[in-house]
Amino acid sequence: MPFDTLTGDPMLQRFIAAGVFSGFLFVAVVLRLVEAFVGRRLDRSRTHAVAGLVLRAVRNTGPFLLVSVGAFLAVAALPDAAAWRSEIGVAFRVVTALAVSQAAATIVRVVFGWYRINVAPRTATQLDDKMFPMLRRVLVVLIYGVGFMVALDALSVSISPILGGLGITGLAVALALQPTLSNFFAGTYVLSDGAINVGDYIELQGGPAGYVVEVGWRSTKIRTWLNNRVVIPNSIMADSIVVNYSAPEPAMNVLIVSGVSYGADLDKVEEVTMEIARQAISDLPDAVTTMDPFFGFDSFGDSNIQFWLFLQAKDRLGSFVVTNQLIKRLHSRFRSEGIEINYPVRKLVYDTQGPPVPIAMAGGA
C-alpha cells in the first residue's frame, strides 16, 4: 500500500497508521456490542434459538478479523515497515484463513450439537443419532484441511504434491481397509433403511436370532435367548435375509396344528376348540384381545383329520406362552370330552377271497 507516496512526512504516516488502527478497533468494539445485543434478543426467542447459539459461538471472530485488518493496514502504512509489507500480507492471509476455518468449524459443531439435543430425540428414526456425530467430525476435518491448504498456499508452498500424495495415500488406505469400509457403508445402509431398530427381535437366514442391542457403523449386536451377545458385521447384515419379528408391529400370529380321529364329531371338535381359544384370549395377558380366533379343518391325514387354530399374541415372547397354554388346555379338554387324537396307525386289509395256496408251495416257501 503506497502510503509513503501520499506524503513524505514519516510522522504524518505514523498518525495515519494510528488513525486507521483506531478506526478499525472502534468498529470492532461496536460490532461486538451489537452482537451481544442481538444475541440476548435471540436467546429469548425459541424460534431462533440456533441462531443465538451460532452468534455466540463466533462472537469474537468478526471483531478479531476487523482488528487484524486494521493492524495490517496500520503496519503497512508505517515507513519503517516498507521492506516487510510482503511478509506482513502473507501473515495476514494466513491468520485470516485460520480464523475463518476456526469459525466455520465452530458453527458446524454448534449446529450439529443443537440438532442432536433438540431435534434428534423427537425423530422416529435413529439415523440422525448415528450419522450426525460421524458427519460432524468429517466436516470439521475437511474445514480445517481446506484452511490449512489455503494457509500453505499463502506461504507460497505448492499444495499440488500434497494433494497428489493424499490421493495415493487414500487409495492405499482404501485398499488396506476394504473390509472395514465395506462394513462402514453397509452400516450406512442398515441405519438409513430403518428396517432394524434397537429392541427388535430378528433372525438371520441360517444364522443367529435375538434382540437387537445396538446398530453401529461397523456391526450390529444382538442378544440371543441364551443371553449371549453376538456381533454381526454389517456387510453380512446387508447381504442376508433378515426376519424382523417386531415389524411391522410386535403382534405375532400363533398357529396350532393338530388332528382328531376319524370317528370324532367334527362339529363338537370345532365348538370345543373355539371355546378354549376364546377363553385363553380372555385369560392370558399375552394374547391379543382385539382379534377373534380362526379355526378350520385342513386335510385327511393318515391317522387323523387335521385342523388348525389361529390367533395372535402381543409379541414373540408372548407367542410361546400362548402356544404352551393352548396345547395344554386343548389336550386336557379333549381328554375330558372323549375326543381322541390318534397315534400313527396303519390298517392292514387281507384278501380272503383269493385262490388257495397249495400246502406244498407253502411248505417250500
RODO-2510 file (C-alpha; in nm, 4 decimals, decimal comma):
residues 365
     n   res          X          Y          Z
     1     m     0,0000     0,0000     0,0000
     2     p     0,1841     0,3208    -0,1133
     3     f     0,1228     0,5403     0,1887
     4     d     0,4724     0,6830     0,1519
     5     t     0,3792     0,8303    -0,1870
     6     l     0,0928     1,0293    -0,0334
     7     t     0,3233     1,2261     0,1879
     8     g     0,6904     1,2240     0,2639
     9     d     0,6449     1,3104     0,6308
    10     p     0,7146     0,9974     0,8433
    11     m     0,5342     1,1468     1,1433
    12     l     0,2215     1,2035     0,9380
    13     q     0,2372     0,8464     0,8164
    14     r     0,2501     0,7263     1,1742
    15     f    -0,0529     0,9366     1,2629
    16     i    -0,2370     0,7911     0,9629
    17     a    -0,1453     0,4372     1,0720
    18     a    -0,2650     0,5062     1,4269
    19     g    -0,5888     0,6555     1,2934
    20     v    -0,6550     0,3561     1,0671
    21     f    -0,5977     0,1103     1,3504
    22     s    -0,8118     0,3148     1,5908
    23     g    -1,0938     0,3295     1,3375
    24     f    -1,0970    -0,0459     1,2842
    25     l    -1,0700    -0,1026     1,6581
    26     f    -1,3712     0,1226     1,7169
    27     v    -1,5741    -0,0629     1,4523
    28     a    -1,4745    -0,3961     1,6111
    29     v    -1,5936    -0,2790     1,9537
    30     v    -1,9238    -0,1576     1,8060
    31     l    -1,9689    -0,4887     1,6237
    32     r    -1,9029    -0,6774     1,9461
    33     l    -2,1664    -0,4734     2,1309
    34     v    -2,4196    -0,5255     1,8500
    35     e    -2,3546    -0,8999     1,8538
    36     a    -2,4084    -0,9094     2,2302
    37     f    -2,7366    -0,7183     2,1989
    38     v    -2,8678    -0,9324     1,9120
    39     g    -2,7543    -1,2482     2,0901
    40     r    -2,9586    -1,1614     2,4001
    41     r    -3,2655    -1,0987     2,1849
    42     l    -3,2226    -1,4276     2,0041
    43     d    -3,1772    -1,6175     2,3301
    44     r    -3,5274    -1,5110     2,4349
    45     s    -3,6757    -1,6464     2,1118
    46     r    -3,7258    -2,0214     2,0856
    47     t    -3,7805    -1,9935     1,7113
    48     h    -3,4297    -1,8537     1,6544
    49     a    -3,2508    -2,0396     1,9327
    50     v    -2,9966    -2,1948     1,6985
    51     a    -2,9160    -1,8506     1,5527
    52     g    -2,8361    -1,7258     1,9014
    53     l    -2,6062    -2,0208     1,9636
    54     v    -2,4240    -1,9649     1,6342
    55     l    -2,3843    -1,5917     1,7005
    56     r    -2,2491    -1,6579     2,0497
    57     a    -2,0056    -1,9169     1,9153
    58     v    -1,8498    -1,6789     1,6578
    59     r    -1,8917    -1,3551     1,8524
    60     n    -1,5157    -1,2965     1,8622
    61     t    -1,4368    -1,3878     1,5018
    62     g    -1,5731    -1,0721     1,3356
    63     p    -1,4069    -0,8275     1,5764
    64     f    -1,0829    -1,0243     1,5558
    65     l    -1,0783    -1,0037     1,1766
    66     l    -1,1519    -0,6290     1,1888
    67     v    -0,8694    -0,5709     1,4352
    68     s    -0,6411    -0,7867     1,2172
    69     v    -0,7267    -0,5831     0,9064
    70     g    -0,6680    -0,2591     1,0970
    71     a    -0,3364    -0,3832     1,2315
    72     f    -0,2249    -0,4947     0,8846
    73     l    -0,3147    -0,1620     0,7236
    74     a    -0,1584     0,0326     1,0090
    75     v     0,1677    -0,1601     0,9987
    76     a     0,1764    -0,1379     0,6193
    77     a     0,1396     0,2397     0,6466
    78     l     0,4457     0,2776     0,8684
    79     p     0,7526     0,3948     0,6803
    80     d     0,9710     0,1601     0,8823
    81     a     0,7764    -0,1461     0,7551
    82     a     0,8169    -0,0792     0,3833
    83     a     1,0568    -0,3710     0,3406
    84     w     0,8262    -0,6118     0,5282
    85     r     0,4949    -0,5365     0,3605
    86     s     0,5006    -0,8547     0,1537
    87     e     0,5665    -1,0707     0,4594
    88     i     0,3001    -0,8831     0,6547
    89     g     0,0476    -0,9534     0,3772
    90     v     0,1338    -1,3223     0,3860
    91     a     0,0903    -1,3328     0,7620
    92     f    -0,2442    -1,1554     0,7307
    93     r    -0,3720    -1,4099     0,4756
    94     v    -0,2569    -1,6997     0,6925
    95     v    -0,4232    -1,5579     1,0036
    96     t    -0,7432    -1,4865     0,8104
    97     a    -0,7586    -1,8410     0,6685
    98     l    -0,7083    -1,9966     1,0107
    99     a    -0,9609    -1,7656     1,1773
   100     v    -1,2283    -1,8338     0,9145
   101     s    -1,1635    -2,2085     0,9396
   102     q    -1,1990    -2,1948     1,3172
   103     a    -1,5261    -2,0018     1,2890
   104     a    -1,6698    -2,2410     1,0297
   105     a    -1,5750    -2,5466     1,2369
   106     t    -1,7315    -2,3888     1,5451
   107     i    -2,0556    -2,3216     1,3563
   108     v    -2,0676    -2,6865     1,2430
   109     r    -2,0171    -2,8107     1,5995
   110     v    -2,2829    -2,5780     1,7394
   111     v    -2,5463    -2,6571     1,4760
   112     f    -2,4947    -3,0321     1,4954
   113     g    -2,4927    -3,0216     1,8755
   114     w    -2,8160    -2,8224     1,8828
   115     y    -2,9805    -3,0672     1,6431
   116     r    -2,8669    -3,3689     1,8468
   117     i    -3,0132    -3,2267     2,1680
   118     n    -3,3317    -3,0588     2,0430
   119     v    -3,4413    -3,2383     1,7253
   120     a    -3,2896    -3,5874     1,7116
   121     p    -3,4757    -3,7228     2,0210
   122     r    -3,8095    -3,6349     1,8575
   123     t    -3,7443    -3,8063     1,5245
   124     a    -3,8884    -4,1508     1,4533
   125     t    -3,5604    -4,2928     1,3264
   126     q    -3,2201    -4,3246     1,4889
   127     l    -3,0418    -4,2458     1,1644
   128     d    -2,9564    -3,8904     1,2685
   129     d    -2,8402    -4,0074     1,6128
   130     k    -2,5903    -4,2402     1,4486
   131     m    -2,4855    -4,0455     1,1391
   132     f    -2,4633    -3,6887     1,2641
   133     p    -2,1683    -3,7349     1,5054
   134     m    -1,9643    -3,9000     1,2300
   135     l    -2,0734    -3,6401     0,9727
   136     r    -1,9794    -3,3598     1,2132
   137     r    -1,6287    -3,4995     1,2591
   138     v    -1,5807    -3,5373     0,8841
   139     l    -1,6954    -3,1811     0,8129
   140     v    -1,4719    -3,0357     1,0840
   141     v    -1,1701    -3,2226     0,9469
   142     l    -1,2492    -3,1049     0,5931
   143     i    -1,2847    -2,7422     0,7055
   144     y    -0,9547    -2,7460     0,8898
   145     g    -0,7925    -2,9238     0,5947
   146     v    -0,9098    -2,6575     0,3497
   147     g    -0,7944    -2,3805     0,5845
   148     f    -0,4550    -2,5447     0,6202
   149     m    -0,4199    -2,5713     0,2412
   150     v    -0,5123    -2,2054     0,1955
   151     a    -0,2551    -2,1071     0,4582
   152     l     0,0136    -2,3127     0,2827
   153     d    -0,0767    -2,1535    -0,0491
   154     a    -0,0428    -1,8095     0,1109
   155     l     0,3046    -1,9100     0,2266
   156     s     0,3896    -1,9938    -0,1394
   157     v     0,4085    -2,3630    -0,0590
   158     s     0,2894    -2,5721    -0,3523
   159     i    -0,0011    -2,7881    -0,2446
   160     s    -0,0157    -2,9961    -0,5648
   161     p     0,2325    -3,2583    -0,4358
   162     i     0,0391    -3,2725    -0,1087
   163     l    -0,2900    -3,3308    -0,2922
   164     g    -0,1255    -3,5959    -0,5106
   165     g     0,0235    -3,7652    -0,2065
   166     l    -0,3107    -3,7584    -0,0291
   167     g    -0,4738    -3,9221    -0,3317
   168     i    -0,2186    -4,2038    -0,3458
   169     t    -0,2288    -4,2469     0,0319
   170     g    -0,6067    -4,2519     0,0283
   171     l    -0,6086    -4,5219    -0,2394
   172     a    -0,3631    -4,7353    -0,0414
   173     v    -0,5622    -4,6905     0,2784
   174     a    -0,8872    -4,7736     0,0982
   175     l    -0,7390    -5,0984    -0,0343
   176     a    -0,5979    -5,1910     0,3056
   177     l    -0,9222    -5,1097     0,4860
   178     q    -1,1562    -5,2599     0,2295
   179     p    -1,3353    -5,4917     0,4787
   180     t    -1,3725    -5,2076     0,7275
   181     l    -1,5021    -4,9698     0,4606
   182     s    -1,7402    -5,2383     0,3378
   183     n    -1,8846    -5,2698     0,6880
   184     f    -1,8953    -4,8896     0,7173
   185     f    -2,1004    -4,8390     0,4005
   186     a    -2,3169    -5,1399     0,4855
   187     g    -2,3753    -4,9805     0,8253
   188     t    -2,4854    -4,6636     0,6487
   189     y    -2,7351    -4,8705     0,4520
   190     v    -2,8640    -5,0523     0,7619
   191     l    -2,9045    -4,7255     0,9519
   192     s    -3,0678    -4,5348     0,6669
   193     d    -3,3008    -4,8197     0,5720
   194     g    -3,4614    -4,8199     0,9169
   195     a    -3,5771    -5,1824     0,8868
   196     i    -3,3939    -5,2817     1,2064
   197     n    -3,4134    -5,0889     1,5330
   198     v    -3,2857    -5,1427     1,8845
   199     g    -3,5178    -5,3775     2,0735
   200     d    -3,6407    -5,5689     1,7660
   201     y    -3,6224    -5,9463     1,7617
   202     i    -3,4542    -6,0547     1,4378
   203     e    -3,3327    -6,3768     1,2832
   204     l    -3,0772    -6,4111     1,0055
   205     q    -3,1285    -6,6776     0,7429
   206     g    -2,9109    -6,9661     0,8520
   207     g    -2,7691    -6,7526     1,1317
   208     p    -2,8343    -6,6404     1,4870
   209     a    -3,1507    -6,4866     1,6287
   210     g    -3,2017    -6,2462     1,9158
   211     y    -3,2909    -5,8975     2,0304
   212     v    -3,1061    -5,6044     1,8698
   213     v    -2,8895    -5,4319     2,1297
   214     e    -2,7027    -5,1838     1,9103
   215     v    -2,6820    -5,0899     1,5430
   216     g    -2,3402    -4,9353     1,4842
   217     w    -2,1298    -4,8295     1,1874
   218     r    -1,9286    -5,1489     1,1724
   219     s    -2,1516    -5,4153     1,3264
   220     t    -2,4911    -5,4961     1,4712
   221     k    -2,5050    -5,6522     1,8168
   222     i    -2,7860    -5,8872     1,9212
   223     r    -2,8648    -6,0729     2,2449
   224     t    -2,9687    -6,4360     2,1975
   225     w    -3,2048    -6,6485     2,4077
   226     l    -2,9005    -6,7847     2,5911
   227     n    -2,8234    -6,4272     2,6995
   228     n    -2,5122    -6,4157     2,4841
   229     r    -2,4079    -6,1202     2,2728
   230     v    -2,3480    -6,1881     1,9035
   231     v    -2,1634    -5,9306     1,6916
   232     i    -2,2670    -5,9436     1,3255
   233     p    -2,0662    -5,7422     1,0665
   234     n    -2,2919    -5,5039     0,8807
   235     s    -2,1709    -5,6383     0,5463
   236     i    -2,3322    -5,9716     0,6409
   237     m    -2,6463    -5,7947     0,7630
   238     a    -2,6805    -5,6103     0,4332
   239     d    -2,6390    -5,9268     0,2229
   240     s    -2,8554    -6,1615     0,4335
   241     i    -3,2278    -6,2244     0,4502
   242     v    -3,3346    -6,0944     0,7917
   243     v    -3,6693    -6,1710     0,9533
   244     n    -3,7793    -5,8942     1,1885
   245     y    -4,0391    -6,0369     1,4247
   246     s    -4,1070    -5,6916     1,5702
   247     a    -4,2110    -5,5292     1,2421
   248     p    -4,4378    -5,4008     1,1063
   249     e    -4,5860    -5,4399     1,4572
   250     p    -4,4927    -5,6504     1,7632
   251     a    -4,8102    -5,8640     1,7462
   252     m    -4,7286    -6,2133     1,6192
   253     n    -4,9509    -6,4852     1,4765
   254     v    -4,9871    -6,8125     1,6692
   255     l    -5,0780    -7,1210     1,4664
   256     i    -5,1665    -7,4522     1,6354
   257     v    -5,1883    -7,7566     1,4047
   258     s    -5,3335    -8,0862     1,5309
   259     g    -5,5795    -8,3601     1,4354
   260     v    -5,8599    -8,5757     1,5688
   261     s    -5,9565    -8,9328     1,4904
   262     y    -6,1873    -9,0158     1,2025
   263     g    -6,4565    -9,1233     1,4491
   264     a    -6,4754    -8,7836     1,6224
   265     d    -6,7717    -8,5460     1,5941
   266     l    -6,6161    -8,2646     1,3884
   267     d    -6,8768    -8,0058     1,4861
   268     k    -6,8093    -8,0740     1,8519
   269     v    -6,4342    -8,0547     1,7889
   270     e    -6,4748    -7,7105     1,6335
   271     e    -6,7032    -7,5910     1,9138
   272     v    -6,4689    -7,7099     2,1907
   273     t    -6,1561    -7,5707     2,0199
   274     m    -6,3072    -7,2259     1,9658
   275     e    -6,4292    -7,2178     2,3244
   276     i    -6,0799    -7,2987     2,4535
   277     a    -5,9258    -7,0353     2,2233
   278     r    -6,1653    -6,7585     2,3317
   279     q    -6,1155    -6,8469     2,6960
   280     a    -5,7373    -6,8317     2,6507
   281     i    -5,7649    -6,4894     2,4854
   282     s    -5,9600    -6,3530     2,7821
   283     d    -5,7360    -6,5178     3,0445
   284     l    -5,3853    -6,4706     2,9044
   285     p    -5,2346    -6,1193     2,9197
   286     d    -5,0010    -6,2094     2,6298
   287     a    -5,2876    -6,2720     2,3862
   288     v    -5,4329    -6,0055     2,1560
   289     t    -5,7939    -5,9460     2,2568
   290     t    -5,8963    -5,7408     1,9528
   291     m    -5,8899    -6,0330     1,7080
   292     d    -6,1203    -6,3345     1,7200
   293     p    -5,9567    -6,6774     1,6692
   294     f    -5,9926    -6,8714     1,3434
   295     f    -6,0490    -7,2464     1,3109
   296     g    -6,0537    -7,4775     1,0124
   297     f    -6,0145    -7,8426     0,9159
   298     d    -5,7224    -7,8800     0,6837
   299     s    -5,6843    -8,2290     0,5361
   300     f    -5,7406    -8,6040     0,5734
   301     g    -5,4251    -8,7385     0,7330
   302     d    -5,3007    -9,0951     0,7692
   303     s    -5,4374    -9,1279     1,1232
   304     n    -5,6373    -8,8085     1,1938
   305     i    -5,8389    -8,5348     1,0314
   306     q    -5,6058    -8,2364     1,0538
   307     f    -5,7193    -7,8942     1,1767
   308     w    -5,5564    -7,5605     1,2588
   309     l    -5,6261    -7,2875     1,5122
   310     f    -5,5109    -6,9312     1,4529
   311     l    -5,4899    -6,6316     1,6899
   312     q    -5,2429    -6,3566     1,7830
   313     a    -5,0013    -6,2868     2,0682
   314     k    -4,8761    -5,9417     2,1656
   315     d    -4,5119    -6,0210     2,0819
   316     r    -4,2768    -6,3082     2,0066
   317     l    -4,2128    -6,3892     2,3715
   318     g    -4,5856    -6,3913     2,4353
   319     s    -4,6391    -6,6278     2,1411
   320     f    -4,4535    -6,9035     2,3288
   321     v    -4,6694    -6,8511     2,6362
   322     v    -4,9922    -6,8546     2,4354
   323     t    -4,8873    -7,1648     2,2377
   324     n    -4,7941    -7,3512     2,5557
   325     q    -5,1253    -7,2718     2,7257
   326     l    -5,3360    -7,3607     2,4211
   327     i    -5,1733    -7,7016     2,3796
   328     k    -5,2207    -7,7879     2,7465
   329     r    -5,5832    -7,6705     2,7541
   330     l    -5,6780    -7,8438     2,4289
   331     h    -5,5206    -8,1708     2,5399
   332     s    -5,6970    -8,1618     2,8781
   333     r    -6,0372    -8,0683     2,7292
   334     f    -6,0163    -8,3279     2,4522
   335     r    -5,9497    -8,5995     2,7089
   336     s    -6,2462    -8,4910     2,9230
   337     e    -6,4744    -8,4731     2,6161
   338     g    -6,3605    -8,8102     2,4843
   339     i    -6,2153    -8,6594     2,1672
   340     e    -5,9317    -8,8827     2,0538
   341     i    -5,6081    -8,7788     1,8910
   342     n    -5,4753    -9,0972     1,7348
   343     y    -5,1228    -9,2234     1,7421
   344     p    -4,9902    -9,3007     1,3940
   345     v    -5,1778    -9,6185     1,2906
   346     r    -5,1998    -9,8403     0,9814
   347     k    -5,4950   -10,0574     0,8839
   348     l    -5,3919   -10,3809     0,7098
   349     v    -5,6513   -10,5386     0,4778
   350     y    -5,6027   -10,9044     0,3762
   351     d    -5,7595   -11,0521     0,0630
   352     t    -5,9503   -11,3604     0,1915
   353     q    -6,1167   -11,4303    -0,1448
   354     g    -5,8002   -11,5121    -0,3365
   355     p    -5,7136   -11,8628    -0,4736
   356     p    -5,5934   -12,1150    -0,2106
   357     v    -5,2240   -12,1692    -0,1805
   358     p    -5,1109   -12,5339    -0,2139
   359     i    -4,9620   -12,6803     0,1040
   360     a    -4,6533   -12,7970    -0,0789
   361     m    -4,5830   -12,4487    -0,2051
   362     a    -4,6460   -12,3006     0,1398
   363     g    -4,4122   -12,5568     0,2988
   364     g    -4,1464   -12,4946     0,0370
   365     a    -4,1717   -12,1274     0,0975
***
